[in-house]
């Protein structure tokens, strides 16, 4: 039996990371709503990355590693840009400046899934490097005293 770790892009631009033993069914549940509060309020969702694992423990460990990553690091993973994944793994004060050249990317060590094949060719990620997923916009405070 295969297990999967996956990343969804929600309608509001935020990422959701999860794991499952049936990727297509779980994706459909996220699309339908009612199975996950986070994605139910942010539909539609798009599957932007997935990786299969031999055991549930491995899939859960991958989910737990990826969930706290910055938006920029998740987008580098989604694009298969291992140089940027490594770059964003370092604390900001230790990162060298990124070059803007279009270097060849290292081939992904991840095996593509059938679902990813159906998603091929679609615009799949935000180009924002906002690490909080808010699109760089300040949000109003709940107490009505301006922005956070």
Number of C-alpha atoms within 10 A of each C-alpha: 9 14 19 23 24 23 24 23 22 23 14 15 16 20 25 17 18 18 25 18 17 12 22 12 11 16 17 12 15 23 19 15 17 12 13 12 10 15 24 17 13 19 16 16 24 21 22 23 25 22 20 22 19 11 13 18 12 16 23 18 12 19 18 15 10 18 15 11 15 17 21 22 22 24 25 19 20 19 17 18 19 18 15 18 19 13 19 19 15 11 8 9 6 10 12 9 7 9 7 6 6 6 9 7 12 10 9 13 9 11 11 13 15 10 15 15 9 10 15 10 8 9 9 17 21 16 9 14 15 14 16 13 17 14 15 11 10 10 10 11 10 9 7 7 8 10 11 8
